Amino acid sequence: MTTQKAGLKTYVAGVVINRQRPKTSTGVTFITLEDETGSINIIAWKKTAMAQMDVLIKARQLMVYGEIDKDDEGSVAHVIAHRLTDLTPHLEELESRSRDFH
């Protein structure tokens, strides 16, 4: 992901490892997805989170359409979520759950 340009629209998907909404985040939700290649951090701004809250909270496997964002040095990349899709039905055999911290 760090080799992709900031602002590029993309799809990412993976198992939800955790969700965080720190009190200092003013409603921003941070989600970590993981697949066999590694993990990716997702940022869901308050407007997106509120509009798609059911998927945001319940999905165990998630596909995210969004925009790549990077730090000033370009070494840390994450995806700003625009649309969330619950892929949980594809995980019926998986026993583990996400580790959520609020």
Secondary structure, 3 states (H helix, E strand, C coil): CCCCCCCCEEEEEEEEEEEECCHHHCCCEEEEEEECCEEEEEEECHHHHHHCHHHHHHCCEEEEEEEEEECCCCCCEEEEEEEEEECHHHHCCCCCCCCCEC
